[in-house]
Amino acid sequence: MDTKLKILITIPIVILVLLFIGLLLPARWSVERSVYIQAPPTTIYPLVANFKEGWTQWSAFDYEDPAIKYAYSGPLEGEGASRSWVSAKMGNGSQTITKADPLSGVEFELLMEGNSFRMKGEIIFTPSGEGTQVKWRDSGDVGANPVYRYLALFMDKFMGETFEKSLDSLKRKAEEKQEPGPAED
């Protein structure tokens, strides 16, 4: 058997094996990071429950494409607050807060155009000492597509660093709000 024929037989076999292995990989993925913020939940809440005036102060995702265009709908803050975006770099999508509580945090749903990517997000507040432990978790299900299942293995690597940058920025913004202003005469 010559080399070209061996290659022609081997390539489809390798592809089939990779597809089969992909079907065995988990469809669900999750990315989670947390930070301790020296502020009460009620100080942090407006920053995470308001896409227009809150998220833009701390979310590193909002600055990955300088040309991104946002549109806002629903209430300004809390459950039902929504934004959509158009971005050549990141794709078009929308995000809606589905649950909001000033003491426990927010839950949201993010949907990319064409239902190609859907995820649930949570920013959870847990009061601790003089501050708040803030946990950000995004999770989703890529379905039966074996290629997407391979991608799901790397979601933590794709998103984790941006979570960390965002939470560090959220910490700075919330703690700045806690700092006492100048003394009045």
C-alpha positions, 0 to 999 in steps of 0.5 A: 500500500503506498503512502498516499493511500494510507493517508487517504484511509487514515484521515477519515478514520482519525476524523471519525474517532475525534467526532466519536470522542467529541460525542462523549465529552460533556455538553455542559460547561461552567466558568466561575470566579470570585472576589472579596469586596469591602462593601455591602451588597447594596453598594455593589448591586447598582453596578451589576443590576444596571447594564447602561450605568453599572456594567460599563464601569467594570465589565472587561467584556464591554471593552473587547470591541471599541466599535461595539454598539449597545441598545438598552430596553426595559427598566434601567435596573433590575429584573427585565433590564436588557441590552443588545449589541452589534459587534463585528469582533464579538458577534451580535447578541443580547443580555437580560436580567432575569432575577435581581435582589439587592442583597443576593445578586442577579441572574441573567441570560445571554443569547448570541444572534441566531441562538448559536450560543446561550448561557446563564449567568449569576453574580451572587453576593454572600455577606462576609465580615465587613464586606461581601464575597462576590461570585460570578458564574456563567454556564451553558450547554453546547448540545450534541455537536461534538465540535462545540463539546471540544470548545466547551473544554476551553471555556474557562480558559477563554473567559476566566481571565476576563472574569478576573479583570472584571471582578478586580474592576468591580471591587475597585468601583464598589470600594471607591463608593465606600470611601468617605468623601471630604469632610464638610465644614 
